[in-house]
Amino acid sequence: MWDLHRFAANVAVKDDRGQTLTYADLAVASEKFAESVGDRCLIFILCDNELGSLIGYIGALNGRIVPVMLRHDLPEDRLRELIEAYHPAFLWQPLDRERGRQCQVPVYTDYGYELLPLPYGRETKLHPQLALLLTTSGSTGSPKFVRQTYENLQANTESIVTYLHMDESERAITSLPMQYTYGLSVINTNLAVGARLLLTRSSLMQKEFWQFCREEGATSLAGVPYTYEMLKRLRFSRMDLPALRTLTQAGGKILPVLHEEFARWAKDTGREFVVMYGACEATARMGYLPPERSLEKVGSMGIAIPGGRFELLGADDAPVQETDAIGELVYYGKNVTWGYAECAADLQKGDERRGRYLTGDMAKRDADGFYTIVGRKKRFLKVFGNRVNLDDAERLLKAKFQTADVACGGVDDKLYIFGTDKVRLPEYKAYLAKETGLHISAFRTVALAEIPHNDSGKTLYRQLASHYEK
């Protein structure tokens, strides 16, 4: 996956504990890890943005060992269920995590992690091209994983490096979890060009994150829409970050008002703001908006990445050719993953997608060939006979009430507005009724202490469903 010796003298990683490794050091550490695992097999890695986790991931991919990337604090019962479903040969986990009953004495320990053999040995059979397993959201303990191949990873890494014009002068800070496909793509691409990773477990809501970012001269920052909502509240534009030159955004559609604000800030300060579009099912990225068009194309996610292409399909599955007509977005490329796995037997499966991925997103294409996501195919309700896009409803509220922490969900004829500001919920309801033209009786409001998000910042709509009236 990476030729670490090519950049031997470069600093590969520095963490927030003051530890520094060159690419030569990283090569030695990752090779030791791979040798300790031995022949190709399945392993579970409990991830955090720290050296032990990174070394295990690099050692696994370079050693053709297949890692399953899981959050470091996954509850023990969920971890046990996954182990029973997939029968991995080893568990690579932090030393401070309690060992499960199935684990044996560690065979290797380094950088605060231990390699624990499991009783299954190498009984789980793997397709020769299978490289990596990730959850679609990056945070749950669901047994459903995306099957990514070596070709998927190489193709997407090369494409991202190309359109972001990356080189070894980059210093990327880990603002997203390692087990999340977007966070992992930051690692993959920076290692590919000999750049420096700044590993931190602090969140961007902590002063330690920004101190580390400033002191180490971070040049790029990656975020999901929720990240940018938080950055606005933190008055990011007033921060003194002289080395920062690139902001990237993916993980869902950013509010147009935030898109415009950050794009304008980038233009005014000589930086780049790059809106992107992707999914774990396409390894990471499928589309990007060239930064020089960012202000002109506010709200758009752009064009297909190098090596990929988009198509829109209508209700009859016929291609949509008309400008600004809406259809389901379909992506084609070498980075389209092979399908899902839900148990060990699925890891022998071949390519079920054949380079074609139906995204489930509804989109339109403008006269210049730029695409805009208008909603999810399944995020629609029928309210009194009217088709309502829940993503649009949510965006309306966030655009009007810019400090609001809100989410929309519901069932037919009942649109729920969830918010953390109980006093303003009636305002939200009245505004949405006015903007949509729907009678106010169609709306329900629920006050919550916080809107549930996963560790990559995406709203957990399924958790909200427990509040719906039976």
C-alpha positions as a Python dict, from the first residue, in 0.01 Angstrom:
ca = {
    (1, 'M'): (0, 0, 0),
    (2, 'W'): (279, 244, 90),
    (3, 'D'): (651, 253, 8),
    (4, 'L'): (761, 392, 343),
    (5, 'H'): (1132, 360, 262),
    (6, 'R'): (1091, 604, -27),
    (7, 'F'): (1052, 889, 224),
    (8, 'A'): (1276, 736, 492),
    (9, 'A'): (1416, 1062, 634),
    (10, 'N'): (1085, 1252, 639),
    (11, 'V'): (893, 1285, 964),
    (12, 'A'): (590, 1060, 914),
    (13, 'V'): (398, 1126, 1232),
    (14, 'K'): (405, 1334, 1546),
    (15, 'D'): (152, 1280, 1822),
    (16, 'D'): (15, 1501, 2097),
    (17, 'R'): (238, 1323, 2351),
    (18, 'G'): (551, 1450, 2179),
    (19, 'Q'): (646, 1123, 2008),
    (20, 'T'): (791, 1154, 1657),
    (21, 'L'): (856, 882, 1398),
    (22, 'T'): (1025, 914, 1061),
    (23, 'Y'): (908, 706, 766),
    (24, 'A'): (1205, 475, 833),
    (25, 'D'): (1091, 435, 1195),
    (26, 'L'): (735, 373, 1082),
    (27, 'A'): (855, 108, 837),
    (28, 'V'): (1043, -77, 1110),
    (29, 'A'): (755, -59, 1359),
    (30, 'S'): (489, -168, 1109),
    (31, 'E'): (707, -451, 978),
    (32, 'K'): (760, -579, 1334),
    (33, 'F'): (385, -577, 1383),
    (34, 'A'): (323, -770, 1061),
    (35, 'E'): (593, -1026, 1149),
    (36, 'S'): (428, -1079, 1489),
    (37, 'V'): (95, -1151, 1320),
    (38, 'G'): (256, -1379, 1063),
    (39, 'D'): (68, -1509, 759),
    (40, 'R'): (-238, -1342, 605),
    (41, 'C'): (-538, -1351, 836),
    (42, 'L'): (-821, -1141, 980),
    (43, 'I'): (-751, -909, 1275),
    (44, 'F'): (-956, -660, 1475),
    (45, 'I'): (-797, -321, 1547),
    (46, 'L'): (-949, -107, 1822),
    (47, 'C'): (-872, 239, 1687),
    (48, 'D'): (-787, 572, 1834),
    (49, 'N'): (-583, 855, 1686),
    (50, 'E'): (-259, 733, 1840),
    (51, 'L'): (62, 564, 1730),
    (52, 'G'): (-21, 206, 1827),
    (53, 'S'): (-339, 211, 1626),
    (54, 'L'): (-168, 368, 1324),
    (55, 'I'): (120, 120, 1328),
    (56, 'G'): (-120, -174, 1341),
    (57, 'Y'): (-319, -41, 1046),
    (58, 'I'): (-10, 26, 830),
    (59, 'G'): (151, -303, 926),
    (60, 'A'): (-166, -493, 840),
    (61, 'L'): (-219, -341, 495),
    (62, 'N'): (148, -355, 395),
    (63, 'G'): (167, -713, 523),
    (64, 'R'): (-153, -821, 338),
    (65, 'I'): (-324, -885, 670),
    (66, 'V'): (-693, -783, 668),
    (67, 'P'): (-789, -541, 948),
    (68, 'V'): (-1137, -467, 1078),
    (69, 'M'): (-1127, -108, 1206),
    (70, 'L'): (-1338, -57, 1520),
    (71, 'R'): (-1366, 226, 1773),
    (72, 'H'): (-1136, 181, 2072),
    (73, 'D'): (-1419, 215, 2325),
    (74, 'L'): (-1659, -32, 2162),
    (75, 'P'): (-1859, -194, 2445),
    (76, 'E'): (-1733, -538, 2539),
    (77, 'D'): (-2059, -716, 2457),
    (78, 'R'): (-2064, -567, 2105),
    (79, 'L'): (-1700, -659, 2052),
    (80, 'R'): (-1769, -1014, 2166),
    (81, 'E'): (-2060, -1045, 1922),
    (82, 'L'): (-1839, -929, 1635),
    (83, 'I'): (-1562, -1170, 1732),
    (84, 'E'): (-1813, -1455, 1734),
    (85, 'A'): (-1947, -1350, 1391),
    (86, 'Y'): (-1609, -1315, 1218),
    (87, 'H'): (-1359, -1531, 1412),
    (88, 'P'): (-1051, -1307, 1375),
    (89, 'A'): (-709, -1450, 1450),
    (90, 'F'): (-592, -1154, 1660),
    (91, 'L'): (-708, -847, 1847),
    (92, 'W'): (-483, -536, 1849),
    (93, 'Q'): (-600, -319, 2136),
    (94, 'P'): (-479, -49, 2379),
    (95, 'L'): (-298, -181, 2686),
    (96, 'D'): (-538, -1, 2917),
    (97, 'R'): (-840, -189, 2782),
    (98, 'E'): (-946, -498, 2976),
    (99, 'R'): (-882, -827, 2797),
    (100, 'G'): (-1188, -1026, 2697),
    (101, 'R'): (-1240, -1383, 2814),
    (102, 'Q'): (-1155, -1517, 2467),
    (103, 'C'): (-814, -1348, 2458),
    (104, 'Q'): (-489, -1525, 2531),
    (105, 'V'): (-150, -1391, 2650),
    (106, 'P'): (-22, -1116, 2417),
    (107, 'V'): (239, -1219, 2159),
    (108, 'Y'): (358, -864, 2092),
    (109, 'T'): (338, -530, 2272),
    (110, 'D'): (448, -187, 2151),
    (111, 'Y'): (342, 179, 2147),
    (112, 'G'): (77, 124, 2414),
    (113, 'Y'): (-96, -161, 2226),
    (114, 'E'): (-98, -539, 2263),
    (115, 'L'): (-154, -817, 2008),
    (116, 'L'): (-382, -1081, 2157),
    (117, 'P'): (-432, -1420, 1988),
    (118, 'L'): (-788, -1548, 1967),
    (119, 'P'): (-884, -1917, 1972),
    (120, 'Y'): (-995, -1931, 1607),
    (121, 'G'): (-649, -1919, 1451),
    (122, 'R'): (-665, -1865, 1075),
    (123, 'E'): (-991, -2049, 1014),
    (124, 'T'): (-1163, -1745, 856),
    (125, 'K'): (-1100, -1765, 480),
    (126, 'L'): (-1033, -1442, 292),
    (127, 'H'): (-1065, -1343, -73),
    (128, 'P'): (-714, -1270, -209),
    (129, 'Q'): (-808, -911, -301),
    (130, 'L'): (-983, -824, 27),
    (131, 'A'): (-784, -551, 204),
    (132, 'L'): (-996, -384, 470),
    (133, 'L'): (-1333, -391, 650),
    (134, 'L'): (-1506, -73, 768),
    (135, 'T'): (-1848, 2, 911),
    (136, 'T'): (-2055, 234, 693),
    (137, 'S'): (-2087, 496, 967),
    (138, 'G'): (-1753, 442, 1136),
    (139, 'S'): (-1898, 411, 1485),
    (140, 'T'): (-2152, 135, 1541),
    (141, 'G'): (-2101, -220, 1652),
    (142, 'S'): (-2311, -353, 1366),
    (143, 'P'): (-2185, -678, 1208),
    (144, 'K'): (-2233, -521, 862),
    (145, 'F'): (-1905, -411, 705),
    (146, 'V'): (-1798, -271, 369),
    (147, 'R'): (-1549, -493, 185),
    (148, 'Q'): (-1268, -279, 43),
    (149, 'T'): (-997, -418, -187),
    (150, 'Y'): (-637, -319, -250),
    (151, 'E'): (-736, -177, -590),
    (152, 'N'): (-1014, 29, -427),
    (153, 'L'): (-771, 184, -180),
    (154, 'Q'): (-499, 252, -437),
    (155, 'A'): (-736, 402, -692),
    (156, 'N'): (-907, 634, -444),
    (157, 'T'): (-581, 739, -281),
    (158, 'E'): (-426, 832, -617),
    (159, 'S'): (-736, 1024, -721),
    (160, 'I'): (-755, 1228, -399),
    (161, 'V'): (-384, 1308, -410),
    (162, 'T'): (-430, 1431, -768),
    (163, 'Y'): (-726, 1664, -720),
    (164, 'L'): (-600, 1805, -388),
    (165, 'H'): (-250, 1857, -538),
    (166, 'M'): (-90, 1695, -234),
    (167, 'D'): (284, 1666, -170),
    (168, 'E'): (524, 1597, 116),
    (169, 'S'): (492, 1949, 257),
    (170, 'E'): (147, 1861, 395),
    (171, 'R'): (90, 1839, 771),
    (172, 'A'): (-255, 1692, 827),
    (173, 'I'): (-412, 1692, 1172),
    (174, 'T'): (-639, 1401, 1262),
    (175, 'S'): (-966, 1582, 1323),
    (176, 'L'): (-1174, 1270, 1245),
    (177, 'P'): (-1171, 914, 1387),
    (178, 'M'): (-936, 663, 1228),
    (179, 'Q'): (-1208, 399, 1186),
    (180, 'Y'): (-1423, 641, 985),
    (181, 'T'): (-1366, 617, 609),
    (182, 'Y'): (-1304, 993, 572),
    (183, 'G'): (-1057, 1000, 862),
    (184, 'L'): (-879, 696, 720),
    (185, 'S'): (-855, 853, 374),
    (186, 'V'): (-666, 1147, 528),
    (187, 'I'): (-412, 899, 662),
    (188, 'N'): (-391, 702, 336),
    (189, 'T'): (-330, 1004, 116),
    (190, 'N'): (-78, 1180, 336),
    (191, 'L'): (131, 865, 377),
    (192, 'A'): (123, 816, -1),
    (193, 'V'): (305, 1147, -62),
    (194, 'G'): (550, 1137, 228),
    (195, 'A'): (367, 1402, 429),
    (196, 'R'): (342, 1440, 807),
    (197, 'L'): (47, 1324, 1017),
    (198, 'L'): (-33, 1509, 1337),
    (199, 'L'): (-201, 1255, 1563),
    (200, 'T'): (-425, 1385, 1837),
    (201, 'R'): (-701, 1233, 2045),
    (202, 'S'): (-833, 1578, 2139),
    (203, 'S'): (-1151, 1702, 1977),
    (204, 'L'): (-1175, 2039, 1807),
    (205, 'M'): (-1388, 2156, 2101),
    (206, 'Q'): (-1078, 2134, 2322),
    (207, 'K'): (-812, 2403, 2344),
    (208, 'E'): (-543, 2131, 2332),
    (209, 'F'): (-646, 2049, 1974),
    (210, 'W'): (-593, 2405, 1855),
    (211, 'Q'): (-269, 2445, 2051),
    (212, 'F'): (-129, 2130, 1886),
    (213, 'C'): (-261, 2246, 1547),
    (214, 'R'): (-86, 2582, 1581),
    (215, 'E'): (241, 2461, 1732),
    (216, 'E'): (291, 2188, 1471),
    (217, 'G'): (186, 2402, 1175),
    (218, 'A'): (-108, 2196, 1053),
    (219, 'T'): (-167, 2269, 684),
    (220, 'S'): (-502, 2093, 640),
    (221, 'L'): (-816, 2028, 840),
    (222, 'A'): (-1091, 1782, 745),
    (223, 'G'): (-1448, 1800, 868),
    (224, 'V'): (-1805, 1681, 826),
    (225, 'P'): (-2098, 1928, 819),
    (226, 'Y'): (-2131, 1913, 1197),
    (227, 'T'): (-1761, 2006, 1226),
    (228, 'Y'): (-1824, 2328, 1035),
    (229, 'E'): (-2126, 2412, 1248),
    (230, 'M'): (-1897, 2380, 1551),
    (231, 'L'): (-1621, 2583, 1384),
    (232, 'K'): (-1862, 2868, 1329),
    (233, 'R'): (-1959, 2864, 1697),
    (234, 'L'): (-1589, 2864, 1788),
    (235, 'R'): (-1534, 3173, 1571),
    (236, 'F'): (-1282, 2983, 1366),
    (237, 'S'): (-1224, 3274, 1127),
    (238, 'R'): (-1065, 3472, 1411),
    (239, 'M'): (-813, 3201, 1500),
    (240, 'D'): (-444, 3250, 1434),
    (241, 'L'): (-349, 2950, 1219),
    (242, 'P'): (-90, 3085, 973),
    (243, 'A'): (18, 2745, 833),
    (244, 'L'): (-334, 2626, 754),
    (245, 'R'): (-398, 2631, 379),
    (246, 'T'): (-670, 2373, 305),
    (247, 'L'): (-1010, 2296, 456),
    (248, 'T'): (-1193, 1990, 324),
    (249, 'Q'): (-1553, 1889, 387),
    (250, 'A'): (-1736, 1562, 326),
    (251, 'G'): (-1964, 1327, 522),
    (252, 'G'): (-2292, 1484, 411),
    (253, 'K'): (-2420, 1805, 261),
    (254, 'I'): (-2305, 2123, 432),
    (255, 'L'): (-2555, 2404, 477),
    (256, 'P'): (-2526, 2649, 185),
    (257, 'V'): (-2486, 2941, 426),
    (258, 'L'): (-2186, 2768, 586),
    (259, 'H'): (-2049, 2665, 246),
    (260, 'E'): (-2056, 3028, 137),
    (261, 'E'): (-1909, 3157, 463),
    (262, 'F'): (-1609, 2923, 463),
    (263, 'A'): (-1553, 2954, 88),
    (264, 'R'): (-1546, 3332, 119),
    (265, 'W'): (-1311, 3317, 419),
    (266, 'A'): (-1080, 3088, 221),
    (267, 'K'): (-1080, 3319, -80),
    (268, 'D'): (-1020, 3630, 132),
    (269, 'T'): (-731, 3471, 322),
    (270, 'G'): (-562, 3288, 33),
    (271, 'R'): (-670, 2938, 139),
    (272, 'E'): (-873, 2665, -27),
    (273, 'F'): (-1210, 2527, 85),
    (274, 'V'): (-1286, 2197, -88),
    (275, 'V'): (-1634, 2050, -64),
    (276, 'M'): (-1629, 1678, -139),
    (277, 'Y'): (-1874, 1390, -172),
    (278, 'G'): (-1816, 1030, -79),
    (279, 'A'): (-1920, 710, 95),
    (280, 'C'): (-1752, 412, 255),
    (281, 'E'): (-1904, 203, -27),
    (282, 'A'): (-1686, 398, -271),
    (283, 'T'): (-1377, 364, -47),
    (284, 'A'): (-1394, 734, 40),
    (285, 'R'): (-1440, 998, -232),
    (286, 'M'): (-1662, 1015, -541),
    (287, 'G'): (-1692, 1387, -612),
    (288, 'Y'): (-1530, 1721, -533),
    (289, 'L'): (-1590, 2088, -601),
    (290, 'P'): (-1277, 2259, -738),
    (291, 'P'): (-1199, 2533, -483),
    (292, 'E'): (-1181, 2805, -748),
    (293, 'R'): (-1553, 2737, -823),
    (294, 'S'): (-1658, 2710, -458),
    (295, 'L'): (-1823, 3053, -427),
    (296, 'E'): (-1976, 3034, -773),
    (297, 'K'): (-2128, 2691, -702),
    (298, 'V'): (-2248, 2726, -342),
    (299, 'G'): (-2452, 2419, -246),
    (300, 'S'): (-2298, 2196, -513),
    (301, 'M'): (-2070, 1901, -437),
    (302, 'G'): (-1907, 1936, -779),
    (303, 'I'): (-1788, 1685, -1033),
    (304, 'A'): (-1664, 1326, -1032),
    (305, 'I'): (-1312, 1261, -905),
    (306, 'P'): (-1038, 1171, -1158),
    (307, 'G'): (-1108, 820, -1284),
    (308, 'G'): (-1477, 822, -1190),
    (309, 'R'): (-1805, 933, -1344),
    (310, 'F'): (-2162, 1010, -1238),
    (311, 'E'): (-2500, 933, -1389),
    (312, 'L'): (-2855, 1023, -1287),
    (313, 'L'): (-3135, 769, -1310),
    (314, 'G'): (-3505, 852, -1327),
    (315, 'A'): (-3799, 662, -1181),
    (316, 'D'): (-3792, 420, -1474),
    (317, 'D'): (-3415, 364, -1435),
    (318, 'A'): (-3356, 553, -1760),
    (319, 'P'): (-3069, 807, -1761),
    (320, 'V'): (-3175, 1163, -1679),
    (321, 'Q'): (-3031, 1396, -1943),
    (322, 'E'): (-3215, 1723, -1876),
    (323, 'T'): (-3041, 2010, -1695),
    (324, 'D'): (-3153, 2053, -1332),
    (325, 'A'): (-3378, 1745, -1348),
    (326, 'I'): (-3363, 1526, -1038),
    (327, 'G'): (-3263, 1160, -1036),
    (328, 'E'): (-3083, 904, -823),
    (329, 'L'): (-2707, 955, -835),
    (330, 'V'): (-2506, 657, -961),
    (331, 'Y'): (-2127, 644, -948),
    (332, 'Y'): (-1882, 438, -1158),
    (333, 'G'): (-1514, 387, -1074),
    (334, 'K'): (-1236, 154, -961),
    (335, 'N'): (-1290, 273, -604),
    (336, 'V'): (-1640, 120, -586),
    (337, 'T'): (-1611, -148, -320),
    (338, 'W'): (-1716, -509, -366),
    (339, 'G'): (-2020, -516, -136),
    (340, 'Y'): (-2101, -590, 226),
    (341, 'A'): (-2014, -862, 474),
    (342, 'E'): (-2227, -969, 769),
    (343, 'C'): (-2038, -1279, 879),
    (344, 'A'): (-1708, -1460, 826),
    (345, 'A'): (-1834, -1659, 525),
    (346, 'D'): (-1894, -1332, 334),
    (347, 'L'): (-1521, -1254, 335),
    (348, 'Q'): (-1464, -1501, 52),
    (349, 'K'): (-1715, -1328, -177),
    (350, 'G'): (-1606, -1157, -497),
    (351, 'D'): (-1711, -829, -657),
    (352, 'E'): (-2089, -783, -629),
    (353, 'R'): (-2101, -423, -755),
    (354, 'R'): (-1881, -442, -1066),
    (355, 'G'): (-1768, -81, -1035),
    (356, 'R'): (-2121, 63, -1009),
    (357, 'Y'): (-2267, 214, -693),
    (358, 'L'): (-2625, 337, -650),
    (359, 'T'): (-2574, 602, -387),
    (360, 'G'): (-2934, 643, -267),
    (361, 'D'): (-2887, 1020, -299),
    (362, 'M'): (-3114, 1231, -516),
    (363, 'A'): (-2927, 1491, -718),
    (364, 'K'): (-2946, 1732, -1010),
    (365, 'R'): (-2686, 1837, -1269),
    (366, 'D'): (-2650, 2198, -1385),
    (367, 'A'): (-2558, 2327, -1730),
    (368, 'D'): (-2185, 2316, -1642),
    (369, 'G'): (-2201, 1951, -1537),
    (370, 'F'): (-2183, 2019, -1162),
    (371, 'Y'): (-2395, 1804, -930),
    (372, 'T'): (-2600, 1911, -629),
    (373, 'I'): (-2742, 1666, -375),
    (374, 'V'): (-3104, 1747, -296),
    (375, 'G'): (-3180, 1471, -46),
    (376, 'R'): (-3178, 1103, 34),
    (377, 'K'): (-3402, 869, -162),
    (378, 'K'): (-3540, 732, 166),
    (379, 'R'): (-3545, 1059, 365),
    (380, 'F'): (-3890, 1154, 239),
    (381, 'L'): (-4232, 1164, 403),
    (382, 'K'): (-4581, 1190, 261),
    (383, 'V'): (-4756, 1464, 460),
    (384, 'F'): (-5122, 1514, 373),
    (385, 'G'): (-5046, 1387, 23),
    (386, 'N'): (-4738, 1610, -20),
    (387, 'R'): (-4389, 1461, -64),
    (388, 'V'): (-4158, 1627, 192),
    (389, 'N'): (-3779, 1602, 187),
    (390, 'L'): (-3660, 1578, 550),
    (391, 'D'): (-3309, 1695, 462),
    (392, 'D'): (-3454, 2007, 302),
    (393, 'A'): (-3667, 2072, 610),
    (394, 'E'): (-3363, 2043, 832),
    (395, 'R'): (-3160, 2276, 610),
    (396, 'L'): (-3437, 2536, 615),
    (397, 'L'): (-3429, 2543, 995),
    (398, 'K'): (-3051, 2558, 1020),
    (399, 'A'): (-3031, 2834, 762),
    (400, 'K'): (-3291, 3046, 944),
    (401, 'F'): (-3180, 2968, 1301),
    (402, 'Q'): (-2805, 2941, 1254),
    (403, 'T'): (-2719, 2850, 1613),
    (404, 'A'): (-2991, 2587, 1637),
    (405, 'D'): (-2901, 2225, 1704),
    (406, 'V'): (-3190, 2052, 1528),
    (407, 'A'): (-3284, 1740, 1335),
    (408, 'C'): (-3594, 1634, 1142),
    (409, 'G'): (-3755, 1294, 1113),
    (410, 'G'): (-4095, 1137, 1126),
    (411, 'V'): (-4355, 912, 973),
    (412, 'D'): (-4618, 986, 710),
    (413, 'D'): (-4841, 1279, 811),
    (414, 'K'): (-4620, 1358, 1114),
    (415, 'L'): (-4297, 1557, 1071),
    (416, 'Y'): (-4090, 1568, 1391),
    (417, 'I'): (-3860, 1856, 1481),
    (418, 'F'): (-3600, 1767, 1744),
    (419, 'G'): (-3410, 2046, 1913),
    (420, 'T'): (-3201, 2129, 2218),
    (421, 'D'): (-3362, 2470, 2276),
    (422, 'K'): (-3705, 2392, 2422),
    (423, 'V'): (-3812, 2757, 2428),
    (424, 'R'): (-3759, 2806, 2053),
    (425, 'L'): (-3917, 2480, 1934),
    (426, 'P'): (-4257, 2646, 1871),
    (427, 'E'): (-4075, 2905, 1656),
    (428, 'Y'): (-3914, 2629, 1453),
    (429, 'K'): (-4249, 2462, 1399),
    (430, 'A'): (-4423, 2784, 1292),
    (431, 'Y'): (-4142, 2873, 1052),
    (432, 'L'): (-4134, 2530, 891),
    (433, 'A'): (-4512, 2524, 851),
    (434, 'K'): (-4497, 2864, 678),
    (435, 'E'): (-4206, 2768, 450),
    (436, 'T'): (-4347, 2431, 346),
    (437, 'G'): (-4709, 2542, 318),
    (438, 'L'): (-4816, 2249, 536),
    (439, 'H'): (-5075, 2286, 812),
    (440, 'I'): (-4916, 2327, 1153),
    (441, 'S'): (-5096, 2016, 1276),
    (442, 'A'): (-4853, 1807, 1066),
    (443, 'F'): (-4562, 1896, 1298),
    (444, 'R'): (-4449, 1754, 1628),
    (445, 'T'): (-4166, 1892, 1843),
    (446, 'V'): (-3940, 1705, 2087),
    (447, 'A'): (-3688, 1870, 2320),
    (448, 'L'): (-3367, 1676, 2377),
    (449, 'A'): (-3061, 1739, 2592),
    (450, 'E'): (-2855, 1680, 2277),
    (451, 'I'): (-2904, 1563, 1919),
    (452, 'P'): (-2742, 1217, 1892),
    (453, 'H'): (-2440, 1205, 1662),
    (454, 'N'): (-2195, 928, 1584),
    (455, 'D'): (-1821, 977, 1626),
    (456, 'S'): (-1792, 1115, 1273),
    (457, 'G'): (-2055, 1384, 1341),
    (458, 'K'): (-2348, 1234, 1150),
    (459, 'T'): (-2695, 1253, 1306),
    (460, 'L'): (-2822, 918, 1434),
    (461, 'Y'): (-3175, 937, 1297),
    (462, 'R'): (-3260, 583, 1404),
    (463, 'Q'): (-3220, 683, 1768),
    (464, 'L'): (-3468, 965, 1715),
    (465, 'A'): (-3729, 719, 1593),
    (466, 'S'): (-3794, 603, 1950),
    (467, 'H'): (-3975, 935, 2009),
    (468, 'Y'): (-4235, 883, 1738),
    (469, 'E'): (-4592, 833, 1853),
    (470, 'K'): (-4707, 474, 1829),
}
